[in-house]
Structures are given as C-alpha cells and as structure tokens.
C-alpha cells in the first residue's frame, strides 16, 4: 500500500494537503498522508460509477462470497486492527475488540436483513405474475465518524455492497487509519476495482464528495451536519439521505429501588466510551425527594471510582481520552457554561495527555439550559415532582435518538414507552443498549426516519414492481370482443 487514497483498485497519494492522525493518548502522530483533492474525489466517484453496472449485475451469491471473506479477514486481523483503533481513538482494547466483532457480525446480519426487508416476492395473477424485486441505487457516499470509526461506516458499507451499490468512503479526519484498514480488508477479500473507493481528508474533501453526482449519502455524525445536508440536498430529491445523528438523550429514574444498582446503569449510559456515543445519556431525570437524592449521591460516588487511563496501561481503564485535546477543552468549557462542577481535564496526571477528562455531573434543576448535545462525559441532572413531569422533561428536546427508564414498575414502563419520543427506548438497561439485529436511529434532529443497523437494507435498495407474462397474448381483444 502506498498513498492515502484508494481509487479504482489502486493506492496512491492524494493531490490535497497533508493529513495527519494524532494518538489522543500520547499526542504522537500515527498516520500521515496527502489528502484527496477535488480532482481525486471526482476520479473516485467516476470509478464507482463505472464499476456499478457490473457489480450490480453480479449474482447476489458472488457479492455475498466476497463479503463473507471480508468477515473472515476482519476476524483474522482483529488483534492488530483493534490495537490500531485503540491507538487512533484512545478507546480501551476491550471496546475496540467488541467493535471489530460487531463489524464482522454485520455481514451475516446484513444478508438476513436484505432477505427479510428487500428481498423478492412473486404472486400469480390471471395474466401471469406480479413480481417485487429490489435494485441498487448506484454510487453511495459514506461519511464516517470518529467515535466508532470502523463499526458505524461498516454498518453503511456492508449493506450497500450487498445490495449492489458501489461506495466512495471518506472517514473522519480524526480516524483515517481505521478507514484505511477497513478498505484494505475489503481489498484483500477480492472486491472488484472501483466498487469501494477511499478518499481521505477533512471538510473540503467531504464537500467535494457531496457535490459530485452521487446517488446516496449515508452519514453518521452531528445534528448540525445533518441539518446542513438536509438543506444542501433540498433540490436533489434523487439523492437518498440516510442521516444517523446525535441526541440529547434522557434517562428517567422512578421507583427504582436499589440506588447503587441504578447508579451502575446510569454510569454505563452516560460515561461509557468517555461519553462519545450518540446514544449516551446526557440528562438524568429523578424524583425530587429522598429516593432521587439517593440516586444522585450513588451516581456521584460511583463516578469518582471510574478509572481513566491509556488503552495500553497496566490495567484496562473504563474511560480513555476524548478524541483530542481540543475536544477536552470544549467539554470543560461546556460544563463551565452550565455552572459545572467536578468535570476537569486530567492532563499531566500520571502522564496523561490533555485529551483526558473526568466525568462531569451538573445539577440543572430550575435552570434553562441549551438543548444541545455535548459529546463528552457530562451528565445534567434535573429533579422533578411527578412522573408526568419526568416524561415532559424527557421529551423537552428537539432530538429523539435514545431514551431510558429505570424503574421496577411495569405500569410506568408502559406509560413511558407510549409517551416518549425516541427511536431507541430502553427499560432497566443503559441508553446505549443496541443490537445489529434491530433498527437504530432517531427522530427530529437525531435523524430523518431512515434508521440504520438492521434497517440499513431499506435505504440501500429501492423496490421495483413488475407485472409479467411469458408470452404476448391478445387477451384485450378477446375480452372486448374486438378480435378480427
């Protein structure tokens, strides 16, 4: 491999400015290549366009065989791939190993989802038959995020390739190495030239990609970027938009009993992956009484015991760094703007870089705060007087990704499930709980009603209805008595 872009089956240097990837744990540069310029992006889209007819015309079993080989390669390369992912993101090895397992598991799940959601159906009709088929759209642009730089773009790419689409993939500029390793695995699996293309770079590269004649944009990232894409493609209805965006996710605790058990669920919801999951709980809503105070105290006590450290330290930490020192500075500023307490940067402590922060915990009861997602381990606490108020507070957001209820009362769960506005709604489980065998996506500012995971098949192919007969029959004249 030579060069940071992969176009039409060839690795080469891009014509854009140099791009680098920084290890957030140490601050060291771990990847350095020339990024893709506008001309490179145009070549990548053109290569994907040329490759599309032959790839879509392949028997589906041939595409499946390549993707199953890709799965095998991911499993074979997991030790080195997981280490590279930990180094580039700062995530603990236990997290990156799980991410690689999810990437490999996506193949069989996507095959099953395609059959269930976009397969074929044939019904006999008086004239012959009615047939439902699904066809690939064409060239899909995939923009990946940094928090799950393998799993999330993989969740778009695998279903798209299975459906017969071709792909131009731009990873996050924060995690180019993981994107490169993903494409190298597909190359090793025997993907034909032009079917998968990789362009590295930042905002300019992404802008160049969406300006090309693509057939779909599959994006995972911030609500702000998602809103931009909605506006940008307003006059291009032919472009499929699948937007998996963030959330200002509520977690309600009511009549839950054991405060320590509750605290374990809250901490897993709010602080896993250093708060860098779009489904992390951002708002904790509790009863304004002794039970609510006990939960707050238990969460605070458990937060103090969470370990933060490097992925390759003497023991595996619960939390790694944020993606960069800049992200850590923004997190601290966000907490301070709320009158934050407890959140602090940990740079210099035991040799940690400036990207490490502590969990943040802010009581905002009675305070109007901005309805924004802060992508960091910061949990806002709000105390309310009734369960009705708790649901209202939970729904007081323009987002609608995930929500959770912690309660021993099944009747409260029934009410919560019916009233809450979110795409992922969990009971006595972390808000981050999800499965590749289920849909994943949100409403409002959290998405555009095209959930991913198991439902990714829906946006990777379109239905074609056909009414067919094997021979030309003059039934019209017979029926109407018009035969000569």
C-alpha positions in Angstrom: 0.0 0.0 0.0 1.4 3.4 -1.0 -0.6 6.5 -0.5 -3.7 7.5 1.4 -6.4 7.2 -1.2 -7.7 4.1 -2.9 -9.3 4.8 -6.3 -10.3 2.2 -8.9 -8.4 -0.5 -7.1 -5.1 1.4 -6.8 -3.5 3.0 -3.7 -1.8 6.3 -4.3 -1.1 9.7 -2.8 -3.8 12.3 -2.9 -3.3 15.7 -4.5 -4.5 17.6 -1.5 -2.7 18.9 1.6 -1.1 16.6 4.1 -3.4 15.0 6.6 -2.3 13.6 9.9 -3.8 11.5 12.7 -2.9 12.1 16.3 -2.9 9.5 19.1 -5.0 11.2 21.7 -3.4 9.2 24.5 0.1 10.4 23.8 -0.2 13.3 21.3 2.0 11.4 18.8 1.4 11.4 15.0 0.5 7.9 13.9 -0.6 8.4 10.3 0.5 10.9 7.7 -0.6 11.0 4.1 -1.6 13.5 1.4 -5.4 14.0 1.5 -7.7 13.8 -1.5 -8.2 16.9 -3.6 -11.3 17.7 -5.5 -9.9 16.1 -8.6 -9.2 12.9 -6.6 -12.8 12.8 -5.4 -14.1 13.2 -8.9 -12.0 10.3 -10.0 -13.2 8.2 -7.1 -16.9 8.9 -8.0 -16.3 8.2 -11.7 -14.6 4.9 -10.8 -17.6 3.9 -8.6 -19.9 4.9 -11.4 -18.1 2.7 -14.0 -17.9 -0.2 -11.6 -21.6 -0.1 -10.7 -23.3 -1.9 -13.6 -21.0 -5.0 -13.4 -21.2 -5.1 -9.6 -25.0 -4.8 -9.5 -25.3 -7.4 -12.3 -23.2 -10.0 -10.3 -25.2 -12.8 -8.9 -26.0 -11.9 -5.3 -24.2 -15.1 -4.2 -21.0 -13.7 -5.6 -21.3 -10.5 -3.6 -22.1 -12.5 -0.5 -19.0 -14.6 -1.0 -16.7 -11.6 -1.1 -18.3 -10.1 2.0 -18.0 -13.4 3.9 -14.3 -13.4 3.0 -14.2 -9.8 4.3 -15.7 -11.1 7.6 -13.0 -13.8 7.8 -10.3 -11.2 7.2 -11.6 -8.9 9.9 -11.5 -11.8 12.4 -8.0 -12.8 11.3 -6.8 -9.2 11.7 -8.6 -8.3 14.9 -5.6 -8.2 17.2 -3.6 -5.7 15.0 -6.8 -3.9 13.8 -8.1 -3.4 17.4 -4.7 -2.1 18.6 -4.6 0.4 15.7 -8.1 1.5 16.5 -7.3 1.9 20.2 -4.2 3.9 19.3 -6.1 6.2 17.0 -9.2 6.7 19.2 -7.8 6.2 22.7 -10.5 3.6 23.4 -9.7 0.7 25.6 -8.9 -2.6 23.9 -12.0 -4.3 25.3 -14.0 -1.7 23.4 -12.2 -1.9 20.1 -12.2 -5.7 20.2 -16.0 -5.5 20.6 -16.2 -3.0 17.7 -14.3 -5.4 15.4 -16.6 -8.3 16.4 -19.6 -6.1 15.5 -18.0 -5.3 12.2 -17.6 -9.0 11.4 -21.1 -9.8 12.6 -22.6 -7.2 10.4 -22.1 -9.4 7.3 -24.4 -12.2 8.3 -26.9 -9.8 9.8 -27.0 -7.8 6.6 -27.6 -10.9 4.5 -30.5 -11.8 6.7 -31.9 -8.2 6.7 -31.7 -8.0 2.9 -33.7 -11.1 2.6 -36.3 -10.0 5.1 -36.6 -6.3 4.1 -35.6 -6.0 0.5 -35.9 -9.5 -1.0 -38.2 -10.7 -3.8 -41.8 -11.7 -3.8 -43.8 -13.4 -6.7 -47.6 -13.8 -6.8 -49.6 -15.5 -9.6 -52.0 -13.2 -11.5 -54.6 -14.0 -14.2 -52.3 -12.7 -16.9 -49.1 -14.2 -15.5 -47.4 -12.9 -12.3 -46.7 -9.8 -10.2 -43.1 -9.7 -9.0 -41.4 -7.5 -6.4 -37.7 -7.0 -6.7 -35.2 -4.6 -5.2 -32.5 -2.8 -7.2 -29.3 -0.9 -6.1 -29.3 2.9 -6.3 -25.8 3.4 -7.7 -23.0 5.3 -6.1 -23.2 5.8 -2.3 -21.1 8.3 -0.5 -20.3 7.2 3.1 -19.1 9.8 5.6 -17.8 8.1 8.8 -17.5 9.4 12.4 -14.6 9.2 14.8 -16.3 7.6 17.8 -16.9 4.2 16.1 -14.7 4.6 13.1 -15.0 1.0 12.0 -18.4 -0.2 13.1 -20.5 2.8 12.0 -19.3 3.2 8.4 -19.1 -0.5 8.1 -22.8 -0.5 9.0 -23.5 1.5 5.9 -20.9 0.0 3.6 -21.7 -3.7 4.0 -25.5 -3.4 3.3 -24.7 -1.1 0.3 -22.3 -3.5 -1.2 -24.6 -6.4 -0.6 -27.4 -4.6 -2.4 -25.2 -4.0 -5.4 -24.3 -0.3 -4.8 -20.7 1.0 -5.1 -19.1 3.2 -2.5 -16.9 6.2 -2.0 -15.9 6.3 1.6 -14.5 9.3 3.5 -13.5 8.5 7.1 -13.4 11.2 9.8 -10.3 13.3 9.5 -9.7 12.2 13.2 -9.5 8.5 12.3 -8.1 8.0 8.8 -6.0 4.9 9.8 -9.1 2.9 10.8 -10.8 3.8 7.5 -7.7 2.7 5.6 -7.6 -0.6 7.4 -11.3 -1.3 6.7 -10.7 -0.7 2.9 -7.6 -2.8 3.0 -9.7 -5.7 4.4 -12.2 -5.4 1.6 -9.4 -5.2 -1.0 -7.9 -8.4 0.5 -11.4 -10.1 0.2 -11.3 -9.6 -3.6 -13.6 -6.6 -4.0 -13.5 -5.6 -7.7 -11.8 -2.4 -8.8 -13.9 0.7 -8.3 -16.5 -0.9 -6.1 -15.0 0.6 -2.9 -13.0 3.8 -3.1 -11.4 5.7 -0.2 -10.8 9.5 -0.1 -9.1 10.9 3.0 -9.4 14.5 4.2 -11.5 17.0 6.2 -14.4 19.3 5.4 -13.2 20.3 2.0 -12.9 16.6 0.9 -16.4 15.9 2.2 -17.8 19.0 0.4 -16.2 17.9 -2.8 -17.8 14.4 -2.4 -21.4 15.6 -1.8 -21.1 18.0 -4.8 -20.5 15.1 -7.1 -23.2 13.1 -8.9 -23.8 10.6 -6.1 -27.0 8.6 -5.7 -27.0 8.5 -1.9 -25.3 10.0 1.2 -25.0 7.7 4.2 -23.9 9.8 7.1 -23.2 9.3 10.8 -22.4 12.4 12.8 -23.6 15.6 14.4 -27.1 17.1 14.2 -25.6 20.3 12.9 -24.0 18.5 9.9 -27.2 16.6 9.3 -29.2 19.8 9.2 -26.7 21.2 6.6 -27.1 18.1 4.5 -30.9 18.4 4.5 -30.7 21.9 3.2 -27.9 21.1 0.7 -29.9 18.3 -0.9 -33.3 20.0 -0.8 -33.2 20.4 -4.6 -31.8 16.9 -5.2 -34.6 14.5 -4.3 -32.9 11.8 -6.3 -30.2 11.5 -3.7 -31.0 9.1 -0.9 -30.2 10.6 2.5 -29.7 8.3 5.5 -28.8 10.5 8.5 -27.8 8.9 11.8 -27.3 11.9 14.1 -26.7 12.7 17.8 -29.0 13.1 20.7 -29.7 14.9 24.0 -30.8 11.7 25.5 -32.9 11.5 28.7 -32.7 8.8 31.4 -35.6 8.8 33.9 -35.2 7.0 37.3 -38.5 6.5 39.1 -39.5 3.9 41.8 -36.3 2.0 41.1 -35.2 0.7 44.5 -31.5 0.0 44.9 -29.7 3.2 44.3 -26.3 1.5 43.8 -27.8 -0.7 41.1 -29.4 2.3 39.5 -26.1 4.2 39.6 -24.4 1.3 37.6 -26.9 1.7 34.8 -26.6 5.5 34.8 -22.8 5.4 34.7 -22.9 2.9 31.8 -25.4 5.1 30.0 -23.5 8.4 30.5 -19.8 7.7 30.6 -19.0 4.7 28.5 -16.6 5.5 25.6 -15.9 8.7 27.6 -19.4 9.9 26.7 -18.6 9.7 23.0 -21.6 7.7 21.9 -24.6 9.3 20.2 -26.8 7.2 22.4 -25.2 8.2 25.7 -27.5 9.6 28.4 -27.0 13.4 28.6 -29.8 14.2 31.0 -30.7 12.3 34.2 -34.2 13.0 35.5 -35.1 11.9 39.0 -37.7 12.4 41.7 -37.2 15.5 43.9 -37.3 13.5 47.1 -35.1 11.3 49.3 -35.1 8.5 46.7 -33.9 10.9 44.0 -31.2 12.3 46.2 -30.0 8.8 47.0 -29.6 8.1 43.2 -27.7 11.3 42.7 -25.4 10.5 45.6 -24.8 7.0 44.4 -24.0 8.1 40.8 -21.6 10.7 42.2 -19.9 8.1 44.3 -19.5 5.6 41.5 -18.3 8.3 39.1 -15.5 9.0 41.5 -14.4 5.4 41.3 -14.3 5.2 37.5 -10.8 4.7 36.1 -9.4 6.8 33.2 -6.2 5.8 31.6 -4.3 4.7 28.4 -5.6 1.8 26.4 -2.2 0.0 26.8 -1.7 0.8 30.5 -1.1 -1.9 33.2 -4.8 -2.4 33.6 -7.7 -1.7 31.2 -9.5 1.5 32.1 -13.2 2.2 32.0 -12.6 5.5 30.2 -9.9 6.6 27.7 -9.3 10.1 26.4 -11.6 12.2 24.3 -10.7 12.2 20.7 -8.4 15.2 21.1 -7.2 17.9 23.5 -9.4 20.4 21.6 -12.4 18.2 22.4 -11.5 18.1 26.0 -11.2 21.9 26.2 -14.6 22.2 24.6 -16.1 19.7 27.1 -14.7 21.6 30.0 -16.0 24.9 28.6 -19.4 23.3 28.1 -19.5 22.2 31.7 -18.4 25.5 33.0 -21.1 27.3 31.0 -23.6 25.2 33.0 -22.0 26.2 36.3 -20.3 22.8 36.0 -18.8 21.0 38.9 -16.5 18.0 39.1 -15.5 17.9 35.4 -11.9 18.7 34.9 -9.1 18.0 32.5 -6.6 15.3 33.6 -3.6 16.3 31.5 -0.3 15.7 33.3 -1.9 13.4 35.9 0.1 10.2 35.8 1.4 11.2 32.4 -2.0 11.5 30.8 -2.4 13.8 27.8 -4.7 16.9 27.7 -7.4 14.8 26.0 -8.3 13.1 29.3 -11.1 14.4 31.4 -13.0 13.3 34.4 -16.8 12.6 34.3 -18.9 15.7 34.7 -22.0 16.0 36.8 -24.2 19.1 36.9 -27.5 19.7 38.7 -29.6 22.0 36.4 -32.9 21.8 38.3 -34.7 25.1 37.8 -32.2 26.3 35.2 -32.9 26.8 31.5 -30.1 25.2 29.5 -29.5 24.9 25.8 -30.9 21.8 24.1 -27.5 20.7 22.7 -25.5 17.5 22.6 -22.1 17.9 24.3 -20.1 14.9 23.1 -18.3 14.2 26.3 -18.8 12.6 29.7 -21.1 15.3 31.1 -24.4 14.4 32.7 -27.1 17.0 33.6 -29.3 16.2 36.5 -32.9 17.5 36.8 -35.2 16.9 39.8 -39.0 16.9 39.2 -42.1 16.4 41.3 -44.0 13.7 39.4 -43.7 11.0 36.8 -45.7 13.2 34.4 -43.2 16.0 34.8 -40.4 13.5 34.2 -41.9 12.4 30.9 -42.4 16.0 29.9 -38.8 16.9 30.8 -37.5 13.9 28.9 -39.4 15.0 25.8 -38.3 18.6 26.1 -35.8 18.3 23.3 -35.6 18.7 19.6 -33.7 15.4 19.5 -35.1 11.9 19.6 -32.4 9.2 19.4 -32.4 7.2 22.7 -34.2 7.3 26.0 -34.4 5.1 29.0 -36.4 4.4 32.1 -35.1 2.8 35.2 -38.0 1.6 37.3 -39.4 -1.6 39.0 -42.9 -0.6 38.0 -44.1 -2.2 34.7 -47.0 0.2 34.6 -44.6 3.2 34.5 -42.7 1.5 31.7 -45.9 1.0 29.6 -46.7 4.8 30.0 -43.1 5.8 29.3 -42.9 3.6 26.2 -46.2 5.0 24.8 -45.3 8.7 25.5 -41.6 9.1 24.9 -40.4 10.3 21.6 -37.3 8.4 20.6 -36.1 5.7 18.2 -34.4 3.6 20.9 -36.3 3.3 24.2 -34.8 1.0 26.9 -36.1 -0.2 30.3 -33.7 -1.0 33.1 -30.9 -1.2 30.5 -28.3 1.5 29.5 -29.5 4.0 26.9 -26.5 2.8 24.9 -28.0 -0.6 24.5 -28.5 -1.5 20.9 -28.3 -4.6 18.6 -27.4 -5.1 15.0 -30.5 -7.3 14.7 -32.7 -4.3 15.4 -33.1 -0.8 13.8 -31.1 2.1 15.1 -32.0 5.7 14.5 -33.9 8.6 15.8 -36.4 11.3 15.1 -36.3 15.1 14.9 -32.7 16.4 15.0 -31.5 12.9 15.5 -32.3 11.5 12.1 -34.5 11.5 9.0 -36.6 8.4 9.6 -34.1 6.2 7.9 -32.8 4.1 10.8 -29.6 2.1 10.3 -28.4 -1.2 11.7 -30.9 -3.9 10.6 -32.9 -1.4 8.6 -30.0 -0.2 6.6 -31.2 -2.6 3.8 -34.1 -0.2 3.3 -32.0 2.7 2.1 -29.5 0.7 0.1 -32.0 -0.6 -2.5 -35.3 0.6 -4.0 -38.4 -1.6 -4.8 -39.4 -2.4 -8.4 -42.9 -3.8 -9.1 -43.2 -5.8 -12.3 -46.3 -7.3 -13.9 -45.1 -10.1 -16.3 -46.3 -12.7 -18.8 -44.1 -15.2 -20.6 -45.7 -14.6 -24.0 -47.6 -12.0 -25.9 -51.3 -12.7 -25.5 -54.2 -10.8 -27.2 -56.5 -11.0 -24.2 -57.7 -7.5 -24.7 -59.4 -8.2 -28.0 -60.9 -11.4 -26.6 -62.3 -9.6 -23.6 -63.7 -6.7 -25.5 -64.9 -8.8 -28.5 -62.6 -6.9 -30.9 -60.8 -9.8 -32.5 -60.9 -9.6 -36.3 
